[in-house]
Amino acid sequence: MYPACYQDRRLLDLRSVEAHFTAMRDMAGLNSGRVAVPYKKMERHLCAHLERVMTRYAFCLEYSFAWRGDDVFPYRFSISFPAFARGAAALDLTTLRVMLAAFGSEVSVVAEPLLRAADPGVTPQLLFGLEAGPQARRFKLYWQFPPGCRREKEFVLNRLLSTTPDLGDSAALSRLHLIGADFCEQGLLRVKTYERISRWPLVSLKSRYPDWAMMDEITHACEDNVLRDAVIIQRFRPDGYVEIASGAELDFNAPLNGLTPERLEAYTESSEWKSALNGWRNLCGSRRMGMSRLSLVQGDSTRGTLYYVPVDPP
């Protein structure tokens, strides 16, 4: 996530960002009356953060569009705080607290212990995300690390979970790229680990994970037979045990693996995927967006998430 955060790029068009958030609210059923108030308030603080950091950092905003069977989830995004460990921690944490406060004190109370685990001496970069619909919303906080940093990752995991999770092998902790926490008004929902893999032959990946959804289609859609950059996502309950029901996810870097919506559509027969891609195009309208990542769920071909970023110049 955000591998090129420190590259130079043209500034985001904040008017286009605001327009896209309005479109996401419309499609998600979050744009009427009092329902829209906390989202609009949070979005204003989000745009202020983007305006502050986008002159120095790239790719600080990423949208996503998820589907689970016939249900779609268009109101999804994540933002990065790339200067968190570079002197901006106090300001960034204040921004996050103000954004979360838009949804009420119950959210702030749940979020506060998580924010206290965000130590700039431990976490090089912090990220925040949200998925929302008329019935429920899910807040997301991420700690991003470079390779290694075992003690720092152990510190965060120990702050979040009551039991040390089983990551599979002794080297897995060093390979973790992100640690994430999902939460809502009622409390912590789960903790997620993101293990980065690179230059992995797709034949080997299919052999190791034969029930991973869409793997045949991905093999055909990729430009060659080597997975160049991806993460394996595991979910853990707050007690530290694996969340079996949700299944693991495989998250592909789309540009590095030659994946585009058009290539995927050409190789899949899944009606859910075709419908989701059409829904995503309808959401984007005339705003030009590029697919940045794609997530597949182990053993479930009816679920997926397409991540995307704006490609229009300002």
C-alpha positions in Angstrom: 0.0 0.0 0.0 1.4 3.4 -1.0 4.7 2.0 -2.2 5.5 5.2 -4.1 4.4 7.6 -1.5 7.5 9.7 -1.7 7.6 10.1 -5.5 6.9 13.5 -7.1 3.6 13.9 -8.7 1.1 16.6 -9.8 -1.2 17.9 -7.1 -4.6 16.3 -6.5 -7.6 18.2 -7.8 -9.5 18.6 -4.5 -12.7 19.6 -6.3 -12.6 16.3 -8.1 -11.9 14.5 -4.7 -14.9 16.2 -3.2 -17.1 15.3 -6.2 -16.0 11.7 -6.0 -16.9 11.5 -2.3 -20.3 12.9 -3.1 -20.7 10.2 -5.7 -19.6 7.5 -3.3 -22.2 8.8 -0.7 -24.9 8.8 -3.4 -24.3 5.2 -4.4 -23.9 4.0 -0.8 -27.1 5.7 0.3 -25.3 8.1 2.7 -26.2 11.4 1.1 -29.6 12.3 2.6 -30.4 14.6 5.5 -28.7 13.9 8.8 -27.1 10.7 7.6 -24.7 12.7 5.4 -23.7 15.2 8.1 -20.8 13.2 9.8 -19.4 12.1 6.4 -19.3 15.6 5.0 -17.7 16.9 8.2 -15.1 14.1 8.1 -14.4 14.7 4.4 -13.7 18.4 5.0 -10.9 17.5 7.5 -9.7 14.8 5.1 -9.3 17.3 2.3 -7.5 19.7 4.6 -5.0 17.0 5.4 -4.5 16.2 1.7 -4.0 19.9 0.9 -1.4 20.1 3.6 0.6 17.0 2.5 0.2 16.7 -1.3 2.8 19.3 -2.1 5.4 17.0 -0.7 4.1 13.4 -1.0 2.4 11.4 -3.7 -0.5 8.8 -3.6 -1.8 9.8 -0.2 -5.4 8.9 -1.1 -6.7 5.6 -2.4 -10.3 4.7 -3.0 -11.7 1.2 -3.2 -14.9 -0.6 -4.4 -15.8 -3.9 -2.8 -18.5 -6.5 -3.7 -19.8 -9.5 -1.8 -22.2 -11.4 -4.0 -24.8 -8.9 -5.3 -24.0 -6.3 -2.6 -21.5 -3.5 -3.4 -19.7 -1.2 -1.0 -18.7 2.0 -2.9 -18.0 4.2 0.1 -14.4 3.1 0.9 -11.1 4.9 1.0 -7.8 5.1 2.8 -5.4 7.9 3.3 -1.8 7.9 4.4 0.1 10.1 6.9 3.6 9.9 5.2 5.2 12.5 7.5 4.1 10.7 10.7 7.6 9.8 11.8 9.1 12.9 10.2 7.9 15.4 12.8 4.2 15.5 12.0 2.9 12.9 14.5 1.2 15.3 16.8 -0.6 17.1 13.9 -1.5 13.8 12.2 -3.0 12.3 15.4 -5.0 15.5 16.0 -6.3 15.3 12.4 -7.4 11.7 13.0 -9.1 12.5 16.3 -11.0 15.3 14.7 -12.0 13.1 11.7 -13.2 10.3 14.0 -15.0 12.8 16.3 -17.4 13.6 13.4 -19.0 10.1 14.1 -19.5 10.7 17.8 -17.9 10.1 21.2 -18.4 6.3 21.1 -16.1 6.0 18.1 -13.5 8.3 19.7 -13.5 6.2 22.8 -12.8 3.0 20.9 -10.2 4.6 18.7 -8.1 6.3 21.5 -6.2 3.1 22.6 -5.4 2.4 19.0 -4.1 5.9 18.4 -2.0 5.6 21.5 -0.3 2.6 20.0 0.7 4.8 17.0 4.2 5.8 18.3 6.3 7.7 15.7 9.4 6.0 17.2 7.8 2.7 16.3 5.7 3.4 13.2 7.2 5.0 10.1 3.9 5.6 8.5 0.3 5.6 9.7 -2.8 5.1 7.5 -6.5 5.5 8.1 -9.5 4.0 6.2 -13.3 3.8 6.3 -15.9 1.5 4.7 -19.5 2.7 5.2 -23.1 1.8 4.3 -26.6 2.6 5.5 -26.5 -0.2 8.1 -22.9 -0.2 9.4 -19.5 1.3 9.0 -16.0 0.0 9.7 -13.0 2.2 10.6 -9.5 1.1 9.8 -6.1 2.1 11.2 -2.9 0.8 9.7 0.7 0.8 10.9 3.2 0.5 7.9 6.7 -0.8 8.3 9.8 -1.3 6.1 11.3 -4.9 6.0 12.6 -6.1 9.4 11.4 -4.1 12.4 10.5 -7.2 14.4 10.5 -5.5 17.8 8.3 -2.6 16.5 5.8 -5.0 14.9 5.7 -7.1 18.1 5.0 -3.9 20.1 2.0 -3.0 17.9 0.6 -6.6 17.9 1.0 -6.9 21.7 -0.9 -3.6 22.1 -3.7 -4.7 19.9 -4.2 -8.4 20.7 -4.6 -10.3 24.0 -2.6 -13.3 22.6 0.4 -13.4 20.2 -1.0 -14.5 16.8 0.3 -17.5 14.9 1.9 -16.1 11.7 2.9 -19.4 10.3 6.7 -19.3 10.5 9.4 -17.4 12.4 10.3 -15.2 9.5 6.8 -14.1 8.8 7.0 -11.2 11.3 9.9 -9.7 9.4 7.9 -9.9 6.1 4.9 -8.0 7.4 4.3 -4.9 5.5 1.3 -3.6 7.4 -0.6 -4.3 10.6 -4.2 -3.2 10.5 -7.0 -2.8 13.0 -10.7 -2.8 12.1 -13.1 -1.2 14.6 -16.6 0.3 15.0 -18.6 2.0 17.7 -18.9 -1.2 19.7 -15.1 -1.9 19.8 -12.2 -3.7 18.1 -13.5 -6.1 15.3 -10.3 -7.7 14.1 -6.5 -7.2 13.5 -5.1 -7.9 10.1 -1.5 -8.7 9.0 -0.2 -8.0 5.5 2.7 -10.2 4.5 4.5 -8.9 1.4 5.6 -11.4 -1.3 7.4 -10.6 -4.5 8.6 -12.4 -7.7 6.5 -15.5 -6.8 5.8 -17.9 -9.8 2.1 -18.1 -10.2 2.3 -21.9 -10.7 3.7 -22.2 -7.3 1.1 -19.8 -5.8 -1.7 -21.9 -7.4 -0.2 -25.1 -6.0 0.0 -23.6 -2.5 -3.5 -22.0 -2.6 -5.5 -24.2 -5.0 -8.9 -22.8 -3.8 -8.0 -19.1 -4.2 -10.8 -17.5 -6.2 -10.0 -16.2 -9.7 -6.5 -17.6 -9.8 -6.9 -19.0 -13.3 -8.2 -15.6 -14.5 -5.4 -13.7 -12.8 -2.8 -16.1 -14.3 -4.1 -15.3 -17.8 -4.5 -11.5 -17.1 -1.0 -11.0 -15.7 1.6 -10.1 -18.3 3.9 -13.0 -17.4 3.7 -15.9 -15.0 5.5 -14.3 -12.1 3.6 -12.4 -9.3 5.8 -9.3 -8.9 4.3 -7.7 -5.9 1.4 -8.7 -3.6 0.5 -9.2 0.1 -1.2 -12.0 1.8 -3.8 -10.8 4.4 -4.7 -12.7 7.5 -7.4 -11.8 9.9 -7.2 -12.4 13.7 -9.9 -12.0 16.3 -9.1 -9.6 19.2 -8.2 -12.7 21.3 -5.3 -13.4 18.8 -6.8 -16.5 17.1 -7.4 -16.7 13.3 -10.8 -15.5 12.1 -11.6 -18.7 10.1 -14.9 -17.6 8.6 -13.5 -14.6 6.7 -10.7 -16.5 4.8 -7.3 -15.1 3.8 -7.0 -12.5 1.0 -4.4 -12.1 -1.7 -3.8 -8.4 -2.6 -2.1 -7.7 -6.0 -0.3 -4.6 -7.1 -2.1 -4.0 -10.3 0.3 -1.9 -12.4 3.4 -4.1 -11.5 1.5 -7.2 -12.5 0.0 -5.8 -15.7 -3.6 -6.0 -14.4 -6.3 -3.7 -15.7 -10.1 -3.9 -15.4 -10.3 -4.6 -19.1 -7.9 -7.6 -18.9 -9.7 -9.0 -16.0 -13.1 -8.6 -17.6 -11.8 -10.4 -20.7 -10.8 -13.5 -18.8 -13.6 -13.9 -16.2 -17.0 -15.5 -16.6 -18.1 -14.4 -13.2 -21.3 -12.4 -13.3 -20.5 -10.9 -9.9 -17.2 -9.6 -11.2 -18.6 -8.2 -14.4 -21.5 -6.5 -12.5 -19.0 -5.1 -10.0 -16.8 -3.6 -12.7 -19.8 -2.0 -14.3 -20.8 -0.6 -11.0 -17.4 0.8 -10.4 -17.3 2.5 -13.8 -20.7 4.0 -13.1 -19.4 5.4 -9.8 -16.4 7.0 -11.4 -18.3 8.6 -14.3 -16.2 11.0 -16.2 -13.5 11.1 -13.5 -10.5 9.1 -14.7 -9.3 6.5 -12.3 -6.7 3.8 -12.5 -6.7 0.5 -10.7 -4.0 0.3 -8.1 -4.6 -3.0 -6.4 -7.0 -6.0 -6.5 -7.9 -8.3 -3.6 -9.2 -11.8 -3.9 -10.6 -14.0 -1.1 -9.5 -17.5 -0.5 -12.3 -20.0 -1.5 -14.9 -17.4 -2.4 -15.2 -16.2 -6.0 -18.2 -13.9 -5.2 -16.1 -11.4 -3.2 -13.4 -9.0 -4.2 -12.1 -5.5 -3.8 -10.8 -3.1 -6.5 -8.5 -0.3 -5.3 -8.1 2.8 -7.5 -6.5 6.2 -7.5 -7.2 9.4 -9.5 -5.1 9.8 -12.6 -6.5 13.2 -13.8 -4.1 16.2 -13.7 -5.4 19.1 -11.6 
